[in-house]
């Protein structure tokens, strides 16, 4: 496993996730969140970047370790992203169980957003970490 490629894949993939999340949560879903009284409106974008980078670095290491199992090119990255995204998709259904006044439909929205986001990450990872390196 090439650790410098893992680091590059994690950082670039984390930035891609961060930008994707900004579009989805900030621009597309932002008005919905503002209308709800359960969300803070003062979150720092840099905190979100830090979290996305941490998750992406872990995902990049997992991708690198299992790279040859996912197939060649973008298709392999999409398959990896889909299966990793499923974990995040189902994790969103804990929110209505844990947080008071958390709308159930939002779990479906967040699950879909997470699933697609990790597929985006998988594409980035497949471009940066080629098979059999």
N, C-alpha and C positions, 0 to 999 in steps of 0.2 A: 504494500500500500504506500503510495506516494503522499507523504504528509503535507508537502507544500501545495500539491494539487488539491488535497482535501481542504486546506485553509482557503485557497483561492475560490474553490467551488462553494464553500460555506459562506464566505463574505459576499461573493457576487450573487449567489442564490438568496442569501438573507436580504440583500438590498432589493432584489426582484420581488421577494415576498412582501417587504415593507412597502414598496411602491404599489403593488397589487392591493394590499390591505388598505392603503390610504385611499385608493380609488373606490374600492368596494365599501369600506366602512365610513370613510370620510365624505366622499362625494355622493355615492349612490344611496347609502343607508343613513347618512348623517342627519337628515331632517326627521327621519323616523326616530332616531335615538334622542334628538333634542326634544321631541314631543313627549317622551317618556320621562318620568321623574326618577328612574332608577339608575341613570347613567351620569357620571361626572362629565362636566364640560371643560375641564381644565387640564386634561392629560397632555403631557409633553411628547411631541413626536419622537424625540430622542430616546425616551424610555421604551417606546414601541420598537424603535430600531434595535436597541440593545437586546430586547427579548427575541426579536426575529432573528438576529445574528446568532444568538445562543442556540436557538432551535435549529437553524440552518447548518451550523457547524456540526451539531450532533447528527443531523440527517445526512450531511455530506460524508461523515465518517462511516455511517451505516451503508450508504450508497457505494462508497469505495470498497468497503469490505465485501459487499455482495454483488459488485458490478457485473460480473460475468453471468450471474443468474438471471438478469433482466433482459437480455437480448441487445442487439446492436442499435445504435443511433437513438433517435428521438422516441421511437416506439418503446425501447427499453426504459427510457426515462419516464415516459408517460405511465407505463405499467408500475414502476417503482412509486411514482407520485400518487397513483391511484390507490395502491394498497396502504401507503403511509397516510394518505388523505382520509381513508376509511377510518383509521384509528381516531383521527381528529374529528371526523364527522360524528361518530358515535359518542365521543367525549362531550359534545355539545348538549347531549340530552341529559347530562347531569345538572345543568344550570337551573331548569325549572324545579328540580328536586331539592336544590340547595338554596337558591335565592328567592326570597319572597317577591311576589309581583313580577317574576320573570315570565314573559309571554312564551307559551309553548311554541307558537309558530316561528319565533325568533331562533329557536334551536334548529329548525329546518333550514332557515336562511343561513345561519352561521355554519351549519354543517356543510351545506353546499358551497359556501364561500371558501371554507377550509379545504374541502376536497379539490376544488379547482385550483386553489392557491398552491397546494402541494404538487399538483400535476404540472403547474408552471415551474415550480422548483425542480421537478424531475427533468423537464426539458432543458433547463439551464444546466443541471448537473450532467446530463448526457452530453451536452455540447462541450463542457469543460473537462470532464473525466471520461475519457474514451475507454472502450473495452480493452482488456488485456494490457493494462499499463502497470 
